[in-house]
Amino acid sequence: MTVVPTKALYPVRYTLTRLDLSGNPFQSLGAYSFYKQHNLRTIILERLLHLETIEAYAFGDLHSLETVVFRYMPRIKYIDPKAFHEMAVDTETEGGVDRALTVEDFTFSFSVLATLPEELLPWQHLRQARLEYNHWNCDCQMKWVKTSPLMDLVDNRMVCSKPKRLRGHRLKYIKEEDLNCDPEPISQARSFGFLAGLMVAGLCVSLATVALLVYWRQGWLCRRPVGAYSRIERGPTTITIADELEYENTDTHSSQS
């Protein structure tokens, strides 16, 4: 299946409480992918090897959701901050109100997720959270985790992959001021190596230029071989270049004698 079988699941919407869609080739989870599944409490999505994006309101109809498990997603690039939100009706104004779902157990691990949106869930309602083994980019967008109730749940299991200066460090022990979005400074060693390489390349070009000039002045460059091109004829449409080598005319000498 390349999409969630919404129509096939619709007839069992009143009795379905646990759903496992692991191993399917989903590329994206669109809005309200689990339409009208109001009684679903547990959803498991593992080994989704082609999943790249989770769009806004993807889980919007799961009012009873308690446990979410995402694992082994090697291509996930983006999860919308409103993926676990729904558009509810305000009884007073009868207008639409954006509201986040409340879950108790949230797992997103063994994947390549780089950042976690703060608005994704009301983190204070979580009882368990597993976010280890992702490619966390520990920049200013992850600073909120430090002061969130989520930090107590994940403890020291969130390890940074980026930026390079924080690679391998545990988010729990990184200072907030180090979680910034400033571009990484180029190291002195890298700068010196680049300048040294540039100087060597310039020296090589200079030496090659001098060598070519010497060859040209001495006539060693494109020099005409001795005795070559002794006859050149120009016609209306052609140019004839030939070598006329001297040879002994034996017939002439014989007749004269």
N, C-alpha and C positions, 0 to 999 in steps of 0.2 A: 504493500500500500504506500502510495506517495502522499496521501492526505488522510487526515483522521476520518474514519468512517461514520460521519455524523448521522446519516440516515439509518445505518444499520444499528446504531446505538440508541436511536430515539425510542423504539418500542420498549426498551428495558429501562427507561429513565427513572421509573419509580422504585425499582428494586436493585439497580446497580450501585454498589457501594465501593467497589475496588476495581481498578482498571489498570492493566499492564499492557502497554503498547511497545515494549522493548523490541529492538532489532528491525524496525521498519525504516524504509528509505525516505523518511520525511526530510524535505529541504527547508521547510518553514512551517511554523505554527501561526496561522492567521487568527484574526479576531473571532472570538466565540467558537473556537474549534470543538468545544465540548458542549454544544447547544442543549440547553434545558436539562443538563445532568445535575439537578439540584441536590440529589441525595448522595452523590459521589464523595467519599471521604478520603480515599487513598488513590493516588495516581503515580505510576512508576514508568519512567521513560529512561531506559538504559540502552547503550550500544546504538544510539542514533548516529550512525557514522556519516550521514550526509546533512544533518541539521546544521543550518548556519544562522538562522534568525528566529527569534520568538517575538511576535508582534504585540502591539498594545491590545489589551482585553482578550488575549488568547485563552485565558482561564476564567473569563468574566462571569460565566453562569454557574460556577462551582461554589454555591453558597455554603455547603456543608464541608468543604475541603479542610482536612486536618493534616494530612501527610503528603509531602511532595518529594519525589526522589528523581534527581537528574544525575546520571553517571555515564562516563565513557562517551564523550562527545568531542571528537578530535577536530571538528570544523566549526564549532559554534563561534560566531563573531560578535553577535549583538543580541542583547535581551532588552526589550523596551521597558522603561521605568514603570509603565502602566500594564505590564503583562498580566499581573494579578489584580487588576482593578476591574470594576464594573460600573456601568451607568445605571444608577438607581434613581427611582422616582421620589422626589421630595413631596411628602403628603401635604405640606402646607402650601407650597408654591406650584405643585404638580409639574415641576420642571425637572430636568435631568441633573443628577448630582454624581460627580465622580467619587467613587469610594473604593478603598483598598480592601481586599479579602483578608481574613484573619486565619492564619494557619499555626499549628503547634510544632510541627516537625518539618524542617526544610533541609534538603541535601542537594548540593550542587558540587560534585567532586570528580576527580579524574578526567578533567576536560581542559579546554584552553581558554576559559573565560578570563578576561583581563581586568574587567572592572565590574563592580556591583552597584547598581543604582540605589541611592538612599531611599527613594520613593517606592521601591518595588513592593515592600511589605511593611506592615506595622511591627517592627522588630521587637518591640517590648512585649508582644504576646507570644513570642516563640518560647518553647521549652527545650528544644534541641536544634542544633544547627551543625552541619558538616560542610565545610567549604575548603577542605584540603585538596592538594594536588591540582591546582589550577595555575594558569600563567598570570598571576596577579601583577598588574602594573601599579606599583605603590607610588602614586603621585597625589596631587591635590584632590583628585576626585575620590580618593579612598580615605581622606583624612577623617571623614565623618564616622568611620568604623571605630576609631580610637575612643570616641566618647559615647558610643552607642551601646545599648544592652547586648548587642550582638557580640561585642568583644569578650564578654564574660563567658559566652557559650562556646566560641571557637577557641578561646584561650591562645595558645601559641602555635596552632596548626595552620595558620595562614602564612605562607612563605612567599616572598617577593621574587619575581622573575625579572622585572624591570623597575626602574632604570638600572643600568649596569652597576652603578655605585652601591645599590641596595640589593643586588642579586644574592639570594641565599639567606638574607636576613628575615627574621620573623617579624611580622607586622606589629605584634604586641610590644616589642622592645624598641621600636623605632620612634624617635621623637617626632612630635607633630610638625615642628618647623622643618624637618627633613622631608616631609611629604609635600613637595611643591611641584609645580608644572614648569619650572624654569628649564631651558635647554641645558643639556649636559655640557660643562666646559671641556674643551679639548685639552688633554693632558700635555704636560711639558715634553714628555718623552715622545709623544706622537708628533708634536709640533716640530721638535728637533729633527726627527727622522724625515719628516716631509721636506724641511728646508735643506737638509743634507742631500737628499735625493735630487732635489731641484738643482742644487749647485753642481753635483756630479754630472747631471744631464747637460747643463749649460756648458761645462768644461769640455765634454765630449763633442758637442756641436761645434765649439770654437776650434778645437784641434782638427776636426774633420774639414772645416772651412779653410784653415791655413794650409792643410795638406793639398787640397784641391787647387788652391791658388799657386802653390809651388809647382805642381805637376803641369799646370796650364802655362806658366811663365817659361818653364824649361822645354815646353813642347812635347812633354811625355803623354799628354792627354789628347786623345784623338789625333795622334801623329800619323801622317800618311806614310805608308811603307815605301821604301826606296824602290824606284822604278815603276811605281804604280800610277795608273791613270795618265798614261802618256798621250792618249788621244781622247778628246771630248768633242762630240758633234752635237749641235743643237738643231733640231728640226722644228717644224710648225707645231707639232703636237708631241714630240718625243725628244729625249736627251739620251745620247749614246755615250757611255763611258767604257773605254777599252784599254787594255795593256798591249803595247806593241813592243815585243822583246826583240833585240837584235839577234840575227842568226846569220850564218854563213850560207851564201847562195852558191852551192857547188856547181850547179848547171852553168852559171855565168862564167865561172873560172875555167870550166872545162872547155867551153866554146872559144874563149879567148886564147887558150893555149893551142 
